[in-house]
Amino acid sequence: MGGGRHFHFPKHVWSPAGGWWVNPPHWKRNTGFAFVGIGLAFIAIARISSDRERRPIAPAFHIPSQRWCKHAKEDDPSLP
């Protein structure tokens, strides 16, 4: 049920994915670091986006990003 034995493979072959039967050390930690980095980048992009958001013409319906945009009240006086 294990799929058989591991076959012999050339040791001189290089692969960016790690090669045959790779089990890199600390892969869970490295994956966590990657997700944290992606999350921090997302937060930074969202913050910059909300700082630069302007609406010269008031939208016909409420847009959710107007809740955290600091210029929403000056752009749309109907918001509380």
PDB file with SEQRES, HELIX, SHEET and CRYST1 records, atoms N, CA, C and O in Angstrom:
SEQRES   1 A   80  MET GLY GLY GLY ARG HIS PHE HIS PHE PRO LYS HIS VAL          
SEQRES   2 A   80  TRP SER PRO ALA GLY GLY TRP TRP VAL ASN PRO PRO HIS          
SEQRES   3 A   80  TRP LYS ARG ASN THR GLY PHE ALA PHE VAL GLY ILE GLY          
SEQRES   4 A   80  LEU ALA PHE ILE ALA ILE ALA ARG ILE SER SER ASP ARG          
SEQRES   5 A   80  GLU ARG ARG PRO ILE ALA PRO ALA PHE HIS ILE PRO SER          
SEQRES   6 A   80  GLN ARG TRP CYS LYS HIS ALA LYS GLU ASP ASP PRO SER          
SEQRES   7 A   80  LEU PRO                                                      
HELIX    1 AA1 TRP A   27  ARG A   52  1                                  26    
HELIX    2 AA2 PRO A   64  ARG A   67  5                                   4    
HELIX    3 AA3 ALA A   72  ASP A   75  1                                   4    
CRYST1    1.000    1.000    1.000  90.00  90.00  90.00 P 1           1          
ATOM      1  N   MET A   1       0.798  -1.194   0.000  1.00  0.00           N  
ATOM      2  CA  MET A   1       0.000   0.000   0.000  1.00  0.00           C  
ATOM      3  C   MET A   1       0.842   1.261   0.000  1.00  0.00           C  
ATOM      4  O   MET A   1       0.279   2.355   0.013  1.00  0.00           O  
ATOM      5  N   GLY A   2       2.135   1.164  -0.013  1.00  0.00           N  
ATOM      6  CA  GLY A   2       2.976   2.346   0.006  1.00  0.00           C  
ATOM      7  C   GLY A   2       3.414   2.777  -1.370  1.00  0.00           C  
ATOM      8  O   GLY A   2       4.134   3.768  -1.492  1.00  0.00           O  
ATOM      9  N   GLY A   3       3.015   2.083  -2.403  1.00  0.00           N  
ATOM     10  CA  GLY A   3       3.412   2.462  -3.750  1.00  0.00           C  
ATOM     11  C   GLY A   3       4.738   1.859  -4.162  1.00  0.00           C  
ATOM     12  O   GLY A   3       5.260   2.188  -5.227  1.00  0.00           O  
ATOM     13  N   GLY A   4       5.284   0.997  -3.352  1.00  0.00           N  
ATOM     14  CA  GLY A   4       6.548   0.364  -3.714  1.00  0.00           C  
ATOM     15  C   GLY A   4       7.747   1.075  -3.125  1.00  0.00           C  
ATOM     16  O   GLY A   4       7.614   2.079  -2.425  1.00  0.00           O  
ATOM     17  N   ARG A   5       8.907   0.544  -3.416  1.00  0.00           N  
ATOM     18  CA  ARG A   5      10.138   1.125  -2.901  1.00  0.00           C  
ATOM     19  C   ARG A   5      10.523   2.350  -3.715  1.00  0.00           C  
ATOM     20  O   ARG A   5      10.069   2.543  -4.843  1.00  0.00           O  
ATOM     21  N   HIS A   6      11.351   3.151  -3.125  1.00  0.00           N  
ATOM     22  CA  HIS A   6      11.903   4.277  -3.861  1.00  0.00           C  
ATOM     23  C   HIS A   6      12.939   3.752  -4.831  1.00  0.00           C  
ATOM     24  O   HIS A   6      13.813   2.976  -4.444  1.00  0.00           O  
ATOM     25  N   PHE A   7      12.857   4.159  -6.076  1.00  0.00           N  
ATOM     26  CA  PHE A   7      13.814   3.689  -7.068  1.00  0.00           C  
ATOM     27  C   PHE A   7      15.086   4.526  -6.995  1.00  0.00           C  
ATOM     28  O   PHE A   7      15.094   5.604  -6.400  1.00  0.00           O  
ATOM     29  N   HIS A   8      16.128   4.042  -7.584  1.00  0.00           N  
ATOM     30  CA  HIS A   8      17.390   4.771  -7.610  1.00  0.00           C  
ATOM     31  C   HIS A   8      17.284   5.921  -8.598  1.00  0.00           C  
ATOM     32  O   HIS A   8      16.715   5.782  -9.681  1.00  0.00           O  
ATOM     33  N   PHE A   9      17.833   7.042  -8.211  1.00  0.00           N  
ATOM     34  CA  PHE A   9      17.794   8.223  -9.068  1.00  0.00           C  
ATOM     35  C   PHE A   9      19.177   8.865  -9.073  1.00  0.00           C  
ATOM     36  O   PHE A   9      19.952   8.672  -8.136  1.00  0.00           O  
ATOM     37  N   PRO A  10      19.489   9.615 -10.102  1.00  0.00           N  
ATOM     38  CA  PRO A  10      20.808  10.244 -10.173  1.00  0.00           C  
ATOM     39  C   PRO A  10      20.939  11.350  -9.129  1.00  0.00           C  
ATOM     40  O   PRO A  10      20.043  12.182  -8.988  1.00  0.00           O  
ATOM     41  N   LYS A  11      22.034  11.359  -8.410  1.00  0.00           N  
ATOM     42  CA  LYS A  11      22.247  12.344  -7.349  1.00  0.00           C  
ATOM     43  C   LYS A  11      22.660  13.707  -7.906  1.00  0.00           C  
ATOM     44  O   LYS A  11      22.534  14.714  -7.209  1.00  0.00           O  
ATOM     45  N   HIS A  12      23.145  13.759  -9.134  1.00  0.00           N  
ATOM     46  CA  HIS A  12      23.641  15.009  -9.691  1.00  0.00           C  
ATOM     47  C   HIS A  12      22.544  15.865 -10.335  1.00  0.00           C  
ATOM     48  O   HIS A  12      22.827  16.970 -10.799  1.00  0.00           O  
ATOM     49  N   VAL A  13      21.315  15.384 -10.371  1.00  0.00           N  
ATOM     50  CA  VAL A  13      20.224  16.152 -10.968  1.00  0.00           C  
ATOM     51  C   VAL A  13      19.760  17.199  -9.964  1.00  0.00           C  
ATOM     52  O   VAL A  13      19.481  16.884  -8.807  1.00  0.00           O  
ATOM     53  N   TRP A  14      19.681  18.462 -10.423  1.00  0.00           N  
ATOM     54  CA  TRP A  14      19.217  19.544  -9.565  1.00  0.00           C  
ATOM     55  C   TRP A  14      17.801  19.922  -9.967  1.00  0.00           C  
ATOM     56  O   TRP A  14      17.477  19.977 -11.154  1.00  0.00           O  
ATOM     57  N   SER A  15      16.966  20.181  -8.982  1.00  0.00           N  
ATOM     58  CA  SER A  15      15.587  20.569  -9.244  1.00  0.00           C  
ATOM     59  C   SER A  15      15.224  21.712  -8.305  1.00  0.00           C  
ATOM     60  O   SER A  15      15.518  21.637  -7.112  1.00  0.00           O  
ATOM     61  N   PRO A  16      14.582  22.786  -8.819  1.00  0.00           N  
ATOM     62  CA  PRO A  16      14.191  23.871  -7.921  1.00  0.00           C  
ATOM     63  C   PRO A  16      13.108  23.451  -6.935  1.00  0.00           C  
ATOM     64  O   PRO A  16      12.947  24.078  -5.888  1.00  0.00           O  
ATOM     65  N   ALA A  17      12.365  22.398  -7.259  1.00  0.00           N  
ATOM     66  CA  ALA A  17      11.319  21.928  -6.358  1.00  0.00           C  
ATOM     67  C   ALA A  17      11.862  20.988  -5.289  1.00  0.00           C  
ATOM     68  O   ALA A  17      11.130  20.638  -4.364  1.00  0.00           O  
ATOM     69  N   GLY A  18      13.099  20.576  -5.384  1.00  0.00           N  
ATOM     70  CA  GLY A  18      13.679  19.741  -4.351  1.00  0.00           C  
ATOM     71  C   GLY A  18      14.024  18.345  -4.802  1.00  0.00           C  
ATOM     72  O   GLY A  18      14.711  17.626  -4.076  1.00  0.00           O  
ATOM     73  N   GLY A  19      13.587  17.941  -5.945  1.00  0.00           N  
ATOM     74  CA  GLY A  19      13.947  16.621  -6.444  1.00  0.00           C  
ATOM     75  C   GLY A  19      12.974  15.537  -6.025  1.00  0.00           C  
ATOM     76  O   GLY A  19      11.810  15.800  -5.721  1.00  0.00           O  
ATOM     77  N   TRP A  20      13.477  14.318  -6.017  1.00  0.00           N  
ATOM     78  CA  TRP A  20      12.634  13.175  -5.702  1.00  0.00           C  
ATOM     79  C   TRP A  20      12.452  13.044  -4.200  1.00  0.00           C  
ATOM     80  O   TRP A  20      13.413  13.194  -3.445  1.00  0.00           O  
ATOM     81  N   TRP A  21      11.243  12.769  -3.760  1.00  0.00           N  
ATOM     82  CA  TRP A  21      10.873  12.490  -2.369  1.00  0.00           C  
ATOM     83  C   TRP A  21      11.421  13.538  -1.414  1.00  0.00           C  
ATOM     84  O   TRP A  21      12.030  13.214  -0.394  1.00  0.00           O  
ATOM     85  N   VAL A  22      11.203  14.752  -1.749  1.00  0.00           N  
ATOM     86  CA  VAL A  22      11.738  15.826  -0.924  1.00  0.00           C  
ATOM     87  C   VAL A  22      10.875  16.005   0.325  1.00  0.00           C  
ATOM     88  O   VAL A  22       9.650  15.908   0.264  1.00  0.00           O  
ATOM     89  N   ASN A  23      11.515  16.261   1.429  1.00  0.00           N  
ATOM     90  CA  ASN A  23      10.849  16.588   2.684  1.00  0.00           C  
ATOM     91  C   ASN A  23      11.723  17.633   3.371  1.00  0.00           C  
ATOM     92  O   ASN A  23      12.452  17.310   4.309  1.00  0.00           O  
ATOM     93  N   PRO A  24      11.655  18.888   2.912  1.00  0.00           N  
ATOM     94  CA  PRO A  24      12.572  19.890   3.436  1.00  0.00           C  
ATOM     95  C   PRO A  24      12.318  20.170   4.918  1.00  0.00           C  
ATOM     96  O   PRO A  24      11.177  20.134   5.379  1.00  0.00           O  
ATOM     97  N   PRO A  25      13.382  20.446   5.650  1.00  0.00           N  
ATOM     98  CA  PRO A  25      13.209  20.765   7.061  1.00  0.00           C  
ATOM     99  C   PRO A  25      12.513  22.113   7.228  1.00  0.00           C  
ATOM    100  O   PRO A  25      12.704  23.026   6.425  1.00  0.00           O  
ATOM    101  N   HIS A  26      11.731  22.220   8.247  1.00  0.00           N  
ATOM    102  CA  HIS A  26      11.032  23.466   8.617  1.00  0.00           C  
ATOM    103  C   HIS A  26      10.059  23.941   7.544  1.00  0.00           C  
ATOM    104  O   HIS A  26       9.861  25.148   7.406  1.00  0.00           O  
ATOM    105  N   TRP A  27       9.449  23.050   6.786  1.00  0.00           N  
ATOM    106  CA  TRP A  27       8.556  23.502   5.725  1.00  0.00           C  
ATOM    107  C   TRP A  27       7.303  24.147   6.300  1.00  0.00           C  
ATOM    108  O   TRP A  27       6.758  25.066   5.687  1.00  0.00           O  
ATOM    109  N   LYS A  28       6.835  23.700   7.447  1.00  0.00           N  
ATOM    110  CA  LYS A  28       5.639  24.309   8.046  1.00  0.00           C  
ATOM    111  C   LYS A  28       5.945  25.732   8.506  1.00  0.00           C  
ATOM    112  O   LYS A  28       5.140  26.639   8.295  1.00  0.00           O  
ATOM    113  N   ARG A  29       7.097  25.928   9.128  1.00  0.00           N  
ATOM    114  CA  ARG A  29       7.492  27.254   9.580  1.00  0.00           C  
ATOM    115  C   ARG A  29       7.667  28.187   8.385  1.00  0.00           C  
ATOM    116  O   ARG A  29       7.197  29.325   8.418  1.00  0.00           O  
ATOM    117  N   ASN A  30       8.334  27.722   7.335  1.00  0.00           N  
ATOM    118  CA  ASN A  30       8.557  28.556   6.159  1.00  0.00           C  
ATOM    119  C   ASN A  30       7.246  28.915   5.470  1.00  0.00           C  
ATOM    120  O   ASN A  30       7.094  30.028   4.967  1.00  0.00           O  
ATOM    121  N   THR A  31       6.302  27.982   5.443  1.00  0.00           N  
ATOM    122  CA  THR A  31       4.988  28.266   4.862  1.00  0.00           C  
ATOM    123  C   THR A  31       4.261  29.314   5.699  1.00  0.00           C  
ATOM    124  O   THR A  31       3.603  30.200   5.154  1.00  0.00           O  
ATOM    125  N   GLY A  32       4.377  29.214   7.008  1.00  0.00           N  
ATOM    126  CA  GLY A  32       3.782  30.222   7.891  1.00  0.00           C  
ATOM    127  C   GLY A  32       4.382  31.599   7.658  1.00  0.00           C  
ATOM    128  O   GLY A  32       3.657  32.592   7.608  1.00  0.00           O  
ATOM    129  N   PHE A  33       5.728  31.667   7.514  1.00  0.00           N  
ATOM    130  CA  PHE A  33       6.375  32.940   7.220  1.00  0.00           C  
ATOM    131  C   PHE A  33       5.863  33.519   5.909  1.00  0.00           C  
ATOM    132  O   PHE A  33       5.646  34.726   5.803  1.00  0.00           O  
ATOM    133  N   ALA A  34       5.670  32.668   4.916  1.00  0.00           N  
ATOM    134  CA  ALA A  34       5.179  33.140   3.618  1.00  0.00           C  
ATOM    135  C   ALA A  34       3.766  33.705   3.742  1.00  0.00           C  
ATOM    136  O   ALA A  34       3.468  34.751   3.167  1.00  0.00           O  
ATOM    137  N   PHE A  35       2.896  33.025   4.485  1.00  0.00           N  
ATOM    138  CA  PHE A  35       1.527  33.522   4.662  1.00  0.00           C  
ATOM    139  C   PHE A  35       1.504  34.824   5.452  1.00  0.00           C  
ATOM    140  O   PHE A  35       0.713  35.715   5.145  1.00  0.00           O  
ATOM    141  N   VAL A  36       2.353  34.948   6.456  1.00  0.00           N  
ATOM    142  CA  VAL A  36       2.428  36.195   7.216  1.00  0.00           C  
ATOM    143  C   VAL A  36       2.913  37.334   6.319  1.00  0.00           C  
ATOM    144  O   VAL A  36       2.387  38.445   6.382  1.00  0.00           O  
ATOM    145  N   GLY A  37       3.914  37.056   5.487  1.00  0.00           N  
ATOM    146  CA  GLY A  37       4.409  38.073   4.565  1.00  0.00           C  
ATOM    147  C   GLY A  37       3.351  38.516   3.569  1.00  0.00           C  
ATOM    148  O   GLY A  37       3.214  39.706   3.287  1.00  0.00           O  
ATOM    149  N   ILE A  38       2.608  37.562   3.041  1.00  0.00           N  
ATOM    150  CA  ILE A  38       1.530  37.891   2.101  1.00  0.00           C  
ATOM    151  C   ILE A  38       0.453  38.710   2.807  1.00  0.00           C  
ATOM    152  O   ILE A  38      -0.073  39.667   2.239  1.00  0.00           O  
ATOM    153  N   GLY A  39       0.124  38.338   4.041  1.00  0.00           N  
ATOM    154  CA  GLY A  39      -0.880  39.079   4.806  1.00  0.00           C  
ATOM    155  C   GLY A  39      -0.443  40.507   5.088  1.00  0.00           C  
ATOM    156  O   GLY A  39      -1.241  41.435   4.965  1.00  0.00           O  
ATOM    157  N   LEU A  40       0.831  40.693   5.469  1.00  0.00           N  
ATOM    158  CA  LEU A  40       1.333  42.043   5.727  1.00  0.00           C  
ATOM    159  C   LEU A  40       1.345  42.886   4.456  1.00  0.00           C  
ATOM    160  O   LEU A  40       1.043  44.079   4.495  1.00  0.00           O  
ATOM    161  N   ALA A  41       1.691  42.270   3.340  1.00  0.00           N  
ATOM    162  CA  ALA A  41       1.661  42.998   2.071  1.00  0.00           C  
ATOM    163  C   ALA A  41       0.231  43.396   1.717  1.00  0.00           C  
ATOM    164  O   ALA A  41      -0.003  44.503   1.233  1.00  0.00           O  
ATOM    165  N   PHE A  42      -0.720  42.505   1.954  1.00  0.00           N  
ATOM    166  CA  PHE A  42      -2.121  42.819   1.684  1.00  0.00           C  
ATOM    167  C   PHE A  42      -2.600  43.979   2.545  1.00  0.00           C  
ATOM    168  O   PHE A  42      -3.301  44.866   2.056  1.00  0.00           O  
ATOM    169  N   ILE A  43      -2.230  43.983   3.821  1.00  0.00           N  
ATOM    170  CA  ILE A  43      -2.635  45.063   4.718  1.00  0.00           C  
ATOM    171  C   ILE A  43      -2.035  46.394   4.264  1.00  0.00           C  
ATOM    172  O   ILE A  43      -2.719  47.417   4.272  1.00  0.00           O  
ATOM    173  N   ALA A  44      -0.767  46.385   3.870  1.00  0.00           N  
ATOM    174  CA  ALA A  44      -0.127  47.613   3.405  1.00  0.00           C  
ATOM    175  C   ALA A  44      -0.793  48.147   2.138  1.00  0.00           C  
ATOM    176  O   ALA A  44      -1.028  49.349   2.016  1.00  0.00           O  
ATOM    177  N   ILE A  45      -1.092  47.267   1.211  1.00  0.00           N  
ATOM    178  CA  ILE A  45      -1.749  47.685  -0.030  1.00  0.00           C  
ATOM    179  C   ILE A  45      -3.149  48.220   0.251  1.00  0.00           C  
ATOM    180  O   ILE A  45      -3.561  49.214  -0.346  1.00  0.00           O  
ATOM    181  N   ALA A  46      -3.879  47.578   1.147  1.00  0.00           N  
ATOM    182  CA  ALA A  46      -5.228  48.044   1.480  1.00  0.00           C  
ATOM    183  C   ALA A  46      -5.179  49.406   2.167  1.00  0.00           C  
ATOM    184  O   ALA A  46      -6.036  50.255   1.921  1.00  0.00           O  
ATOM    185  N   ARG A  47      -4.192  49.618   3.019  1.00  0.00           N  
ATOM    186  CA  ARG A  47      -4.071  50.907   3.702  1.00  0.00           C  
ATOM    187  C   ARG A  47      -3.743  52.023   2.709  1.00  0.00           C  
ATOM    188  O   ARG A  47      -4.333  53.101   2.769  1.00  0.00           O  
ATOM    189  N   ILE A  48      -2.813  51.766   1.808  1.00  0.00           N  
ATOM    190  CA  ILE A  48      -2.463  52.771   0.791  1.00  0.00           C  
ATOM    191  C   ILE A  48      -3.665  53.051  -0.101  1.00  0.00           C  
ATOM    192  O   ILE A  48      -3.921  54.200  -0.462  1.00  0.00           O  
ATOM    193  N   SER A  49      -4.398  52.005  -0.456  1.00  0.00           N  
ATOM    194  CA  SER A  49      -5.570  52.170  -1.303  1.00  0.00           C  
ATOM    195  C   SER A  49      -6.633  53.022  -0.619  1.00  0.00           C  
ATOM    196  O   SER A  49      -7.230  53.892  -1.253  1.00  0.00           O  
ATOM    197  N   SER A  50      -6.875  52.781   0.667  1.00  0.00           N  
ATOM    198  CA  SER A  50      -7.903  53.558   1.357  1.00  0.00           C  
ATOM    199  C   SER A  50      -7.468  55.006   1.562  1.00  0.00           C  
ATOM    200  O   SER A  50      -8.316  55.898   1.607  1.00  0.00           O  
ATOM    201  N   ASP A  51      -6.164  55.257   1.688  1.00  0.00           N  
ATOM    202  CA  ASP A  51      -5.683  56.635   1.813  1.00  0.00           C  
ATOM    203  C   ASP A  51      -5.835  57.412   0.514  1.00  0.00           C  
ATOM    204  O   ASP A  51      -6.057  58.622   0.541  1.00  0.00           O  
ATOM    205  N   ARG A  52      -5.719  56.739  -0.610  1.00  0.00           N  
ATOM    206  CA  ARG A  52      -5.761  57.412  -1.907  1.00  0.00           C  
ATOM    207  C   ARG A  52      -7.136  57.395  -2.565  1.00  0.00           C  
ATOM    208  O   ARG A  52      -7.297  57.940  -3.656  1.00  0.00           O  
ATOM    209  N   GLU A  53      -8.111  56.793  -1.939  1.00  0.00           N  
ATOM    210  CA  GLU A  53      -9.433  56.667  -2.553  1.00  0.00           C  
ATOM    211  C   GLU A  53     -10.156  58.009  -2.556  1.00  0.00           C  
ATOM    212  O   GLU A  53     -10.289  58.653  -1.515  1.00  0.00           O  
ATOM    213  N   ARG A  54     -10.609  58.415  -3.698  1.00  0.00           N  
ATOM    214  CA  ARG A  54     -11.395  59.639  -3.854  1.00  0.00           C  
ATOM    215  C   ARG A  54     -12.574  59.336  -4.766  1.00  0.00           C  
ATOM    216  O   ARG A  54     -12.454  58.553  -5.708  1.00  0.00           O  
ATOM    217  N   ARG A  55     -13.695  59.949  -4.488  1.00  0.00           N  
ATOM    218  CA  ARG A  55     -14.878  59.778  -5.321  1.00  0.00           C  
ATOM    219  C   ARG A  55     -15.436  61.170  -5.636  1.00  0.00           C  
ATOM    220  O   ARG A  55     -16.214  61.712  -4.851  1.00  0.00           O  
ATOM    221  N   PRO A  56     -15.049  61.751  -6.771  1.00  0.00           N  
ATOM    222  CA  PRO A  56     -15.541  63.086  -7.103  1.00  0.00           C  
ATOM    223  C   PRO A  56     -17.038  63.116  -7.390  1.00  0.00           C  
ATOM    224  O   PRO A  56     -17.692  64.142  -7.205  1.00  0.00           O  
ATOM    225  N   ILE A  57     -17.569  62.003  -7.837  1.00  0.00           N  
ATOM    226  CA  ILE A  57     -19.011  61.890  -8.071  1.00  0.00           C  
ATOM    227  C   ILE A  57     -19.543  60.875  -7.071  1.00  0.00           C  
ATOM    228  O   ILE A  57     -19.047  59.751  -6.993  1.00  0.00           O  
ATOM    229  N   ALA A  58     -20.534  61.268  -6.323  1.00  0.00           N  
ATOM    230  CA  ALA A  58     -21.095  60.373  -5.312  1.00  0.00           C  
ATOM    231  C   ALA A  58     -21.709  59.145  -5.987  1.00  0.00           C  
ATOM    232  O   ALA A  58     -22.443  59.286  -6.965  1.00  0.00           O  
ATOM    233  N   PRO A  59     -21.420  57.935  -5.476  1.00  0.00           N  
ATOM    234  CA  PRO A  59     -21.994  56.733  -6.076  1.00  0.00           C  
ATOM    235  C   PRO A  59     -23.490  56.633  -5.802  1.00  0.00           C  
ATOM    236  O   PRO A  59     -23.998  57.209  -4.840  1.00  0.00           O  
ATOM    237  N   ALA A  60     -24.175  55.904  -6.651  1.00  0.00           N  
ATOM    238  CA  ALA A  60     -25.625  55.749  -6.512  1.00  0.00           C  
ATOM    239  C   ALA A  60     -25.979  54.825  -5.356  1.00  0.00           C  
ATOM    240  O   ALA A  60     -27.111  54.862  -4.873  1.00  0.00           O  
ATOM    241  N   PHE A  61     -25.063  54.012  -4.909  1.00  0.00           N  
ATOM    242  CA  PHE A  61     -25.303  53.079  -3.816  1.00  0.00           C  
ATOM    243  C   PHE A  61     -24.100  53.106  -2.873  1.00  0.00           C  
ATOM    244  O   PHE A  61     -23.030  53.602  -3.228  1.00  0.00           O  
ATOM    245  N   HIS A  62     -24.288  52.572  -1.683  1.00  0.00           N  
ATOM    246  CA  HIS A  62     -23.215  52.578  -0.682  1.00  0.00           C  
ATOM    247  C   HIS A  62     -22.134  51.572  -1.062  1.00  0.00           C  
ATOM    248  O   HIS A  62     -22.436  50.429  -1.406  1.00  0.00           O  
ATOM    249  N   ILE A  63     -20.884  51.995  -0.998  1.00  0.00           N  
ATOM    250  CA  ILE A  63     -19.739  51.144  -1.286  1.00  0.00           C  
ATOM    251  C   ILE A  63     -19.072  50.797   0.044  1.00  0.00           C  
ATOM    252  O   ILE A  63     -18.778  51.701   0.825  1.00  0.00           O  
ATOM    253  N   PRO A  64     -18.824  49.512   0.328  1.00  0.00           N  
ATOM    254  CA  PRO A  64     -18.292  49.125   1.641  1.00  0.00           C  
ATOM    255  C   PRO A  64     -16.972  49.803   2.006  1.00  0.00           C  
ATOM    256  O   PRO A  64     -16.725  50.036   3.189  1.00  0.00           O  
ATOM    257  N   SER A  65     -16.121  50.126   1.040  1.00  0.00           N  
ATOM    258  CA  SER A  65     -14.844  50.738   1.380  1.00  0.00           C  
ATOM    259  C   SER A  65     -14.999  52.159   1.910  1.00  0.00           C  
ATOM    260  O   SER A  65     -14.042  52.719   2.444  1.00  0.00           O  
ATOM    261  N   GLN A  66     -16.172  52.749   1.775  1.00  0.00           N  
ATOM    262  CA  GLN A  66     -16.393  54.089   2.308  1.00  0.00           C  
ATOM    263  C   GLN A  66     -16.469  54.092   3.827  1.00  0.00           C  
ATOM    264  O   GLN A  66     -16.390  55.154   4.444  1.00  0.00           O  
ATOM    265  N   ARG A  67     -16.618  52.937   4.431  1.00  0.00           N  
ATOM    266  CA  ARG A  67     -16.656  52.877   5.899  1.00  0.00           C  
ATOM    267  C   ARG A  67     -15.301  53.219   6.496  1.00  0.00           C  
ATOM    268  O   ARG A  67     -15.247  53.863   7.543  1.00  0.00           O  
ATOM    269  N   TRP A  68     -14.198  52.809   5.862  1.00  0.00           N  
ATOM    270  CA  TRP A  68     -12.890  53.067   6.430  1.00  0.00           C  
ATOM    271  C   TRP A  68     -12.105  54.124   5.659  1.00  0.00           C  
ATOM    272  O   TRP A  68     -10.979  54.447   6.036  1.00  0.00           O  
ATOM    273  N   CYS A  69     -12.669  54.658   4.606  1.00  0.00           N  
ATOM    274  CA  CYS A  69     -12.005  55.720   3.854  1.00  0.00           C  
ATOM    275  C   CYS A  69     -12.200  57.038   4.597  1.00  0.00           C  
ATOM    276  O   CYS A  69     -13.330  57.410   4.913  1.00  0.00           O  
ATOM    277  N   LYS A  70     -11.094  57.755   4.881  1.00  0.00           N  
ATOM    278  CA  LYS A  70     -11.216  58.977   5.668  1.00  0.00           C  
ATOM    279  C   LYS A  70     -11.785  60.143   4.866  1.00  0.00           C  
ATOM    280  O   LYS A  70     -12.127  61.171   5.451  1.00  0.00           O  
ATOM    281  N   HIS A  71     -11.894  60.015   3.563  1.00  0.00           N  
ATOM    282  CA  HIS A  71     -12.447  61.082   2.743  1.00  0.00           C  
ATOM    283  C   HIS A  71     -13.884  60.788   2.308  1.00  0.00           C  
ATOM    284  O   HIS A  71     -14.412  61.484   1.441  1.00  0.00           O  
ATOM    285  N   ALA A  72     -14.507  59.802   2.874  1.00  0.00           N  
ATOM    286  CA  ALA A  72     -15.848  59.420   2.444  1.00  0.00           C  
ATOM    287  C   ALA A  72     -16.881  60.468   2.798  1.00  0.00           C  
ATOM    288  O   ALA A  72     -17.806  60.703   2.021  1.00  0.00           O  
ATOM    289  N   LYS A  73     -16.747  61.116   3.970  1.00  0.00           N  
ATOM    290  CA  LYS A  73     -17.748  62.095   4.369  1.00  0.00           C  
ATOM    291  C   LYS A  73     -17.691  63.357   3.517  1.00  0.00           C  
ATOM    292  O   LYS A  73     -18.725  63.964   3.237  1.00  0.00           O  
ATOM    293  N   GLU A  74     -16.497  63.752   3.106  1.00  0.00           N  
ATOM    294  CA  GLU A  74     -16.414  64.936   2.262  1.00  0.00           C  
ATOM    295  C   GLU A  74     -16.851  64.636   0.834  1.00  0.00           C  
ATOM    296  O   GLU A  74     -17.307  65.531   0.122  1.00  0.00           O  
ATOM    297  N   ASP A  75     -16.714  63.381   0.413  1.00  0.00           N  
ATOM    298  CA  ASP A  75     -17.112  63.003  -0.939  1.00  0.00           C  
ATOM    299  C   ASP A  75     -18.602  62.665  -1.021  1.00  0.00           C  
ATOM    300  O   ASP A  75     -19.240  62.894  -2.049  1.00  0.00           O  
ATOM    301  N   ASP A  76     -19.147  62.122   0.059  1.00  0.00           N  
ATOM    302  CA  ASP A  76     -20.543  61.701   0.045  1.00  0.00           C  
ATOM    303  C   ASP A  76     -21.204  62.186   1.324  1.00  0.00           C  
ATOM    304  O   ASP A  76     -21.103  61.517   2.352  1.00  0.00           O  
ATOM    305  N   PRO A  77     -21.880  63.336   1.291  1.00  0.00           N  
ATOM    306  CA  PRO A  77     -22.476  63.892   2.515  1.00  0.00           C  
ATOM    307  C   PRO A  77     -23.640  63.075   3.063  1.00  0.00           C  
ATOM    308  O   PRO A  77     -24.075  63.318   4.188  1.00  0.00           O  
ATOM    309  N   SER A  78     -24.155  62.115   2.301  1.00  0.00           N  
ATOM    310  CA  SER A  78     -25.279  61.324   2.805  1.00  0.00           C  
ATOM    311  C   SER A  78     -24.856  60.271   3.817  1.00  0.00           C  
ATOM    312  O   SER A  78     -25.704  59.686   4.491  1.00  0.00           O  
ATOM    313  N   LEU A  79     -23.536  60.018   3.935  1.00  0.00           N  
ATOM    314  CA  LEU A  79     -23.058  59.036   4.913  1.00  0.00           C  
ATOM    315  C   LEU A  79     -23.076  59.652   6.297  1.00  0.00           C  
ATOM    316  O   LEU A  79     -22.818  60.848   6.433  1.00  0.00           O  
ATOM    317  N   PRO A  80     -23.375  58.873   7.331  1.00  0.00           N  
ATOM    318  CA  PRO A  80     -23.440  59.430   8.701  1.00  0.00           C  
ATOM    319  C   PRO A  80     -22.076  59.770   9.253  1.00  0.00           C  
ATOM    320  O   PRO A  80     -21.968  60.243  10.385  1.00  0.00           O  
TER     321      PRO A  80                                                      
END                                                                             
